Amino acid sequence: MDSPDPGGIVLFLLLLVIDAIVYGFGSALHSLRREDPDDEGDDRDNRSEKRKIMIRKILEDQSDYTDTVQLITTGINFVYGAVYARGLAAAIEADLSHGGAGATMSPGLATPLSYILSWLILLIVIETLGAQIPKRLGAAHPEKWADRCGWIFHVFLKIFLPLVRVISTMARGILYVFGVRGSTLNGDVTEEEIRSIVNEGHEQGVIEQTEAEMITNIFEFSDKEAGDIMTNRSDIISIESSTTLGDAVHEMLDQHNSRFPVYTDNIDTITGVVHMRDAVKYREDHPEDANRPIGEIREVLRQAIYVPETKSIDDLFRQMQKAKAQLVIVIDEYGQTSGIVAMEDILEEIVGNIMDEYDVDENHITATGNKNEYIVDGRTPLEDLTKKFGIRFEDDRFETLNGFLMSLMDRVPESDCHFETQYDGFRIRVLSVEDRQVERVLFTRLN
């Protein structure tokens, strides 16, 4: 193999450094953009102020920044392929064809093998030194990378911006000929593109797992309805309107909730909502009313707000904000109570489960200790079973394991029910039933 050209080595290293600057600075920029560049309260020194000014200048036109990065990386990759990949392949082919590797290889085999080897070598070196390492360093030390590489990238923008504008104009012209114009040409970002950016940022370590989940939950927020997040009617903790004020306060103090629906005769006739603080304060101020039915005390009974199961939680959130309501009653198409939705339920759809000091962390799926065996709560959402076990439920009429099993049994389960079946690689056996609902189920993975 001929001795390498020193000039070629210098150019290769220079291109590698430019690659590292582009990827490292981009990763640092993603990290710094999580902070507010316009927040003057965080200016602890002159350097941080200069850094914020520099970032604002670079991001004045997001499309210019993106197009410049793409132009630089595309140009560098072209040089890698046109010069170094071909040169390295030729050197490897010469060694393989003339016995440099210890054995002579026919040209028909040496040529394709040399291109594959040269491509692999360059891919590993460039991706490792020019992309992966700089991106991780930029995410780990964003301030240092922004301070040291920001001005260099600013120079890149000045140098390549005219060419970027020319290429962008040509692209717009071609798209215009084919009828693509308006908002599409302005580069409107779609939901799929944002999801892709979030996933890439999470893989690079720029976006934390919890942040990625919250962003994903926001996109799914408007797709969910009140019926999807409500507390089912069978789990509602409510108070009968004839209950005395004193007894009602005792009942409320025994629970972990702060607001309770008040009903007459049955849960389908909810007459209002009582806040525990209002009831306790009223009892202290009016001890003579301790034996008075709580349904008659209008001072503590707040008007109930009813919403249909099909109301989107996006609209429901705004309605509850406007009404300053923390609890609403969800009704079905027949006007019967389906469940309740609290403001906390809506917020949990974005930020995840919110636990307070009284909440018990219920694990619906627990391992028994025996291999491939799990005890599953009957109220477990089928979605959780799909995530945990990969089970695919073809029937989308049911949301919980209890509903799914009742459809298989084709009857209401009794206390002595020992139903057993096999489904999608699991043996499923009902262990206990309470109040005509499946309470505990044994899942055994079949080999």
Secondary structure per residue as TSV (DSSP state, phi and psi in degrees):
chain	resnum	aa	ss	phi	psi
A	1	M	-	360.0	134.9
A	2	D	-	-66.9	152.9
A	3	S	-	-67.3	140.2
A	4	P	-	-66.9	149.7
A	5	D	-	-76.5	122.5
A	6	P	H	-58.3	-39.1
A	7	G	H	-63.3	-38.7
A	8	G	H	-66.0	-38.0
A	9	I	H	-64.9	-43.2
A	10	V	H	-61.7	-44.1
A	11	L	H	-63.7	-40.9
A	12	F	H	-61.3	-45.2
A	13	L	H	-65.1	-37.4
A	14	L	H	-63.9	-44.1
A	15	L	H	-63.0	-37.4
A	16	L	H	-65.0	-39.7
A	17	V	H	-65.7	-42.8
A	18	I	H	-62.4	-43.2
A	19	D	H	-56.5	-46.7
A	20	A	H	-62.8	-40.2
A	21	I	H	-63.0	-45.7
A	22	V	H	-63.0	-49.5
A	23	Y	H	-71.7	-41.6
A	24	G	H	-66.1	-43.0
A	25	F	H	-67.0	-38.6
A	26	G	H	-61.4	-41.8
A	27	S	H	-66.7	-41.2
A	28	A	H	-63.4	-39.2
A	29	L	H	-63.9	-40.1
A	30	H	H	-60.2	-41.8
A	31	S	H	-67.5	-43.3
A	32	L	H	-70.5	-27.5
A	33	R	T	-72.6	-12.1
A	34	R	T	-71.5	-22.4
A	35	E	S	-88.9	159.4
A	36	D	-	-86.0	112.4
A	37	P	T	-63.7	-19.4
A	38	D	T	-95.4	3.9
A	39	D	-	-81.3	100.6
A	40	E	G	-74.8	-15.0
A	41	G	G	-70.1	-13.7
A	42	D	G	-99.1	8.9
A	43	D	-	-78.9	89.8
A	44	R	-	-83.5	-23.5
A	45	D	S	-153.0	173.8
A	46	N	H	-65.6	-32.6
A	47	R	H	-65.5	-43.9
A	48	S	H	-64.3	-35.1
A	49	E	H	-66.6	-43.5
A	50	K	H	-63.5	-37.9
A	51	R	H	-62.8	-42.7
A	52	K	H	-65.7	-39.3
A	53	I	H	-63.3	-42.2
A	54	M	H	-63.4	-43.9
A	55	I	H	-63.5	-41.2
A	56	R	H	-62.2	-39.1
A	57	K	H	-65.7	-43.6
A	58	I	H	-64.9	-35.1
A	59	L	T	-96.5	14.5
A	60	E	S	-57.3	-38.0
A	61	D	S	-128.6	103.2
A	62	Q	H	-60.0	-37.2
A	63	S	H	-67.0	-36.0
A	64	D	H	-63.3	-41.9
A	65	Y	H	-62.7	-48.3
A	66	T	H	-63.5	-43.9
A	67	D	H	-66.9	-34.9
A	68	T	H	-67.3	-43.3
A	69	V	H	-59.7	-44.3
A	70	Q	H	-64.9	-39.7
A	71	L	H	-64.5	-44.6
A	72	I	H	-63.8	-49.8
A	73	T	H	-66.0	-37.2
A	74	T	H	-65.9	-43.1
A	75	G	H	-62.7	-42.9
A	76	I	H	-64.5	-43.7
A	77	N	H	-62.6	-34.4
A	78	F	H	-63.4	-43.5
A	79	V	H	-65.2	-42.4
A	80	Y	I	-55.3	-47.4
A	81	G	I	-73.1	-43.7
A	82	A	I	-73.6	-34.1
A	83	V	I	-103.8	-61.0
A	84	Y	I	-78.8	-38.9
A	85	A	I	-63.8	-43.8
A	86	R	H	-67.9	-42.9
A	87	G	H	-64.5	-43.3
A	88	L	H	-66.7	-38.6
A	89	A	H	-64.0	-40.3
A	90	A	H	-63.9	-41.0
A	91	A	H	-66.4	-42.2
A	92	I	H	-65.8	-40.8
A	93	E	H	-63.1	-39.4
A	94	A	H	-63.1	-42.0
A	95	D	H	-64.9	-43.0
A	96	L	H	-68.3	-35.9
A	97	S	H	-78.5	-25.3
A	98	H	T	-113.0	21.2
A	99	G	T	79.9	16.2
A	100	G	T	-67.7	-23.1
A	101	A	T	-93.9	9.7
A	102	G	S	101.9	-11.0
A	103	A	S	-153.4	143.5
A	104	T	-	-82.6	135.1
A	105	M	-	-119.2	143.9
A	106	S	-	-66.9	146.6
A	107	P	H	-57.3	-34.1
A	108	G	H	-61.9	-27.6
A	109	L	H	-98.8	-35.0
A	110	A	H	-66.4	-39.0
A	111	T	H	-63.7	-55.3
A	112	P	H	-64.9	-35.8
A	113	L	H	-65.6	-37.7
A	114	S	H	-65.1	-38.4
A	115	Y	H	-68.3	-38.6
A	116	I	H	-65.2	-45.1
A	117	L	H	-65.1	-42.6
A	118	S	H	-64.3	-39.4
A	119	W	H	-64.5	-43.1
A	120	L	H	-64.7	-43.5
A	121	I	H	-62.0	-49.7
A	122	L	H	-65.1	-39.5
A	123	L	H	-59.9	-46.8
A	124	I	H	-65.3	-46.5
A	125	V	H	-65.0	-49.0
A	126	I	I	-69.2	-44.6
A	127	E	I	-66.1	-36.8
A	128	T	I	-74.4	-56.2
A	129	L	I	-81.9	-31.2
A	130	G	I	-96.1	-14.9
A	131	A	I	-129.1	-64.1
A	132	Q	I	-63.4	-50.6
A	133	I	H	-62.9	-48.4
A	134	P	H	-59.9	-39.3
A	135	K	H	-63.1	-42.4
A	136	R	H	-70.4	-38.4
A	137	L	H	-66.4	-39.4
A	138	G	H	-64.1	-38.0
A	139	A	H	-71.9	-33.7
A	140	A	H	-77.0	-34.6
A	141	H	S	-131.4	66.4
A	142	P	H	-63.8	-37.7
A	143	E	H	-63.9	-44.3
A	144	K	H	-63.3	-44.3
A	145	W	H	-66.4	-38.9
A	146	A	H	-66.4	-41.2
A	147	D	H	-66.5	-41.7
A	148	R	H	-87.3	-28.7
A	149	C	H	-110.6	-12.2
A	150	G	H	-60.8	-45.3
A	151	W	H	-66.5	-32.9
A	152	I	H	-65.1	-45.0
A	153	F	H	-66.1	-33.9
A	154	H	H	-61.4	-38.6
A	155	V	H	-65.2	-42.0
A	156	F	H	-56.3	-43.7
A	157	L	H	-59.7	-45.1
A	158	K	H	-63.2	-39.7
A	159	I	H	-71.6	-46.9
A	160	F	H	-92.7	-9.4
A	161	L	H	-58.6	-43.0
A	162	P	H	-57.8	-44.1
A	163	L	H	-66.4	-38.1
A	164	V	H	-60.7	-43.6
A	165	R	H	-64.4	-40.0
A	166	V	H	-62.4	-48.8
A	167	I	H	-63.3	-40.8
A	168	S	H	-63.8	-41.1
A	169	T	H	-64.4	-42.0
A	170	M	H	-61.6	-43.4
A	171	A	H	-63.4	-42.5
A	172	R	H	-63.5	-39.8
A	173	G	H	-63.1	-43.6
A	174	I	H	-64.5	-43.3
A	175	L	H	-64.5	-36.3
A	176	Y	H	-62.9	-39.0
A	177	V	H	-59.9	-35.9
A	178	F	T	-90.6	11.9
A	179	G	T	84.8	11.2
A	180	V	-	-95.9	113.1
A	181	R	-	-153.0	-177.0
A	182	G	G	74.0	-133.9
A	183	S	G	-63.8	-27.8
A	184	T	G	-64.7	-40.0
A	185	L	T	-71.6	-25.4
A	186	N	T	-77.4	-1.6
A	187	G	T	75.7	36.0
A	188	D	-	-59.0	133.3
A	189	V	-	-85.8	130.1
A	190	T	-	-89.9	166.8
A	191	E	H	-60.9	-40.5
A	192	E	H	-62.8	-38.3
A	193	E	H	-66.3	-41.0
A	194	I	H	-65.7	-42.0
A	195	R	H	-59.8	-41.2
A	196	S	H	-63.7	-41.5
A	197	I	H	-63.7	-42.2
A	198	V	H	-62.6	-45.0
A	199	N	H	-62.6	-41.5
A	200	E	H	-66.6	-41.5
A	201	G	H	-63.7	-36.4
A	202	H	H	-67.5	-41.4
A	203	E	H	-64.4	-32.5
A	204	Q	H	-83.1	-8.1
A	205	G	T	87.2	4.3
A	206	V	S	-77.6	-36.2
A	207	I	S	-111.5	128.9
A	208	E	-	-71.0	160.2
A	209	Q	H	-58.2	-45.3
A	210	T	H	-65.2	-37.0
A	211	E	H	-66.5	-42.5
A	212	A	H	-62.7	-41.1
A	213	E	H	-65.3	-39.3
A	214	M	H	-65.0	-41.7
A	215	I	H	-64.0	-42.9
A	216	T	H	-62.8	-41.3
A	217	N	H	-63.3	-34.5
A	218	I	H	-63.2	-41.3
A	219	F	H	-66.7	-32.8
A	220	E	H	-84.7	-8.2
A	221	F	H	-58.0	-49.6
A	222	S	T	-74.1	-10.7
A	223	D	T	-86.7	-11.0
A	224	K	-	-98.1	153.4
A	225	E	B	-116.5	167.2
A	226	A	H	-57.1	-37.6
A	227	G	H	-64.5	-21.0
A	228	D	H	-78.3	-26.3
A	229	I	H	-117.7	-0.4
A	230	M	-	-70.8	156.8
A	231	T	E	-81.5	121.6
A	232	N	E	-60.5	150.8
A	233	R	G	-56.0	-33.1
A	234	S	G	-69.1	-18.2
A	235	D	G	-104.9	3.9
A	236	I	-	-72.3	131.1
A	237	I	-	-96.7	109.9
A	238	S	-	-130.6	173.3
A	239	I	E	-127.4	133.0
A	240	E	E	-73.9	138.9
A	241	S	T	-63.4	-23.8
A	242	S	T	-81.8	-6.0
A	243	T	S	-65.3	135.0
A	244	T	B	-67.7	158.0
A	245	L	H	-58.0	-43.8
A	246	G	H	-62.4	-46.7
A	247	D	H	-66.0	-37.5
A	248	A	H	-63.0	-41.0
A	249	V	H	-63.5	-42.0
A	250	H	H	-61.8	-42.5
A	251	E	H	-62.0	-42.8
A	252	M	H	-66.5	-39.0
A	253	L	H	-66.9	-24.7
A	254	D	T	-79.3	-12.4
A	255	Q	S	-103.2	171.6
A	256	H	S	-101.9	0.3
A	257	N	-	-87.2	166.2
A	258	S	S	-114.3	-17.9
A	259	R	E	-127.3	139.5
A	260	F	E	-136.8	130.8
A	261	P	E	-67.8	143.8
A	262	V	E	-113.9	127.2
A	263	Y	E	-125.1	161.1
A	264	T	S	-117.9	125.5
A	265	D	S	72.3	-60.0
A	266	N	S	-148.9	171.6
A	267	I	T	-67.3	-13.2
A	268	D	T	-81.0	-9.0
A	269	T	S	-119.7	68.7
A	270	I	E	-79.0	125.3
A	271	T	E	-99.7	-12.8
A	272	G	E	174.3	-176.1
A	273	V	E	-129.7	134.5
A	274	V	E	-114.1	135.9
A	275	H	E	-95.0	133.1
A	276	M	H	-57.1	-38.8
A	277	R	H	-62.9	-40.2
A	278	D	H	-64.4	-42.4
A	279	A	H	-66.4	-43.6
A	280	V	H	-64.4	-44.3
A	281	K	H	-64.9	-41.0
A	282	Y	H	-65.4	-39.2
A	283	R	H	-64.9	-37.8
A	284	E	H	-68.2	-37.6
A	285	D	H	-81.2	-24.9
A	286	H	-	-132.2	70.2
A	287	P	G	-62.2	-22.3
A	288	E	G	-69.1	-15.8
A	289	D	G	-97.8	15.3
A	290	A	T	-61.5	-30.4
A	291	N	T	-98.5	10.1
A	292	R	S	-84.6	137.1
A	293	P	B	-58.5	134.7
A	294	I	G	-66.5	-26.0
A	295	G	G	-67.6	-16.2
A	296	E	G	-94.3	-9.0
A	297	I	-	-93.9	92.7
A	298	R	T	-68.1	-19.7
A	299	E	T	-67.0	-23.8
A	300	V	T	-110.6	-10.2
A	301	L	E	-94.5	115.9
A	302	R	E	-95.0	151.6
A	303	Q	-	-65.6	136.0
A	304	A	-	-83.3	139.7
A	305	I	-	-104.7	127.2
A	306	Y	E	-106.5	138.9
A	307	V	E	-137.0	150.5
A	308	P	E	-76.5	159.6
A	309	E	T	-59.8	-29.6
A	310	T	T	-86.5	1.6
A	311	K	S	-70.9	128.9
A	312	S	B	-66.3	142.8
A	313	I	H	-70.3	-19.1
A	314	D	H	-64.6	-49.3
A	315	D	H	-68.5	-37.4
A	316	L	H	-63.0	-39.8
A	317	F	H	-59.7	-45.6
A	318	R	H	-66.9	-38.0
A	319	Q	H	-63.8	-43.6
A	320	M	H	-68.7	-35.2
A	321	Q	H	-61.8	-47.2
A	322	K	H	-64.2	-40.2
A	323	A	H	-84.9	-4.0
A	324	K	T	53.9	42.0
A	325	A	-	-104.7	140.4
A	326	Q	S	-104.8	-9.0
A	327	L	E	-147.5	134.2
A	328	V	E	-129.9	156.2
A	329	I	E	-99.6	128.9
A	330	V	E	-98.7	128.5
A	331	I	E	-119.6	154.4
A	332	D	-	-90.9	-172.2
A	333	E	T	-67.7	-15.2
A	334	Y	T	-98.9	4.7
A	335	G	S	83.1	7.9
A	336	Q	-	-91.2	154.5
A	337	T	E	-70.8	123.4
A	338	S	E	-96.0	-33.4
A	339	G	E	172.9	-165.0
A	340	I	E	-134.7	153.2
A	341	V	E	-127.7	126.6
A	342	A	E	-100.2	157.4
A	343	M	H	-56.9	-33.9
A	344	E	H	-62.6	-35.6
A	345	D	H	-62.0	-39.5
A	346	I	H	-68.7	-44.8
A	347	L	H	-63.7	-34.1
A	348	E	H	-65.3	-22.4
A	349	E	H	-68.3	-18.0
A	350	I	H	-102.5	-52.4
A	351	V	H	-94.9	-6.2
A	352	G	-	92.9	-175.9
A	353	N	-	-62.4	129.6
A	354	I	-	-104.7	114.5
A	355	M	-	-106.4	136.3
A	356	D	-	-110.2	-175.7
A	357	E	T	-68.9	-13.2
A	358	Y	T	-101.0	-13.9
A	359	D	-	-73.0	144.6
A	360	V	-	-105.2	126.3
A	361	D	-	-74.7	99.2
A	362	E	-	-85.6	122.5
A	363	N	-	-100.5	111.0
A	364	H	S	-74.3	-18.2
A	365	I	E	-128.2	116.8
A	366	T	E	-130.4	141.7
A	367	A	E	-76.2	142.3
A	368	T	-	-82.3	-17.6
A	369	G	S	105.4	-25.7
A	370	N	S	-84.3	148.0
A	371	K	T	-61.4	130.0
A	372	N	T	65.2	24.6
A	373	E	E	-120.3	138.3
A	374	Y	E	-141.3	142.1
A	375	I	E	-97.9	125.7
A	376	V	E	-121.0	133.3
A	377	D	E	-70.4	139.7
A	378	G	T	-63.9	-21.8
A	379	R	T	-86.0	2.1
A	380	T	-	-61.6	128.4
A	381	P	B	-62.4	141.1
A	382	L	H	-60.6	-28.3
A	383	E	H	-61.3	-37.9
A	384	D	H	-67.8	-37.1
A	385	L	H	-67.7	-34.9
A	386	T	H	-65.5	-42.5
A	387	K	H	-67.3	-39.0
A	388	K	H	-77.9	-46.1
A	389	F	H	-112.7	-10.1
A	390	G	-	77.0	16.2
A	391	I	-	-73.6	134.0
A	392	R	-	-104.8	118.8
A	393	F	-	-100.1	111.6
A	394	E	-	-73.8	-29.5
A	395	D	-	-87.8	115.8
A	396	D	T	-95.9	15.8
A	397	R	T	-78.5	-14.9
A	398	F	-	-118.5	147.7
A	399	E	-	-107.9	-25.7
A	400	T	B	-119.3	164.5
A	401	L	H	-62.1	-37.3
A	402	N	H	-58.8	-47.0
A	403	G	H	-64.2	-39.1
A	404	F	H	-64.5	-44.5
A	405	L	H	-68.2	-36.4
A	406	M	H	-63.3	-34.7
A	407	S	H	-68.1	-34.7
A	408	L	H	-72.3	-38.5
A	409	M	H	-74.1	-27.9
A	410	D	T	61.7	32.1
A	411	R	S	-162.8	166.4
A	412	V	-	-81.4	127.2
A	413	P	-	-69.2	141.3
A	414	E	-	-103.6	172.4
A	415	S	T	-63.8	-26.2
A	416	D	T	-96.0	18.1
A	417	C	-	-70.5	132.6
A	418	H	-	-132.1	44.2
A	419	F	-	-60.9	139.1
A	420	E	E	-141.1	139.9
A	421	T	E	-154.1	171.2
A	422	Q	E	-119.6	136.6
A	423	Y	E	-151.8	123.3
A	424	D	T	49.4	47.5
A	425	G	T	86.0	11.0
A	426	F	E	-130.9	144.3
A	427	R	E	-93.5	127.1
A	428	I	E	-117.7	123.0
A	429	R	E	-131.9	127.8
A	430	V	E	-74.1	127.0
A	431	L	E	-97.6	-38.4
A	432	S	E	-153.6	151.9
A	433	V	E	-130.9	138.4
A	434	E	E	-139.4	130.5
A	435	D	T	53.7	44.2
A	436	R	T	61.6	24.5
A	437	Q	E	-128.6	139.4
A	438	V	E	-65.2	124.4
A	439	E	E	-98.0	-50.5
A	440	R	E	-133.0	140.4
A	441	V	E	-134.4	139.9
A	442	L	E	-98.9	121.6
A	443	F	E	-104.6	126.9
A	444	T	E	-124.1	120.8
A	445	R	E	-74.9	128.4
A	446	L	-	-87.6	137.2
A	447	N	-	-75.6	360.0
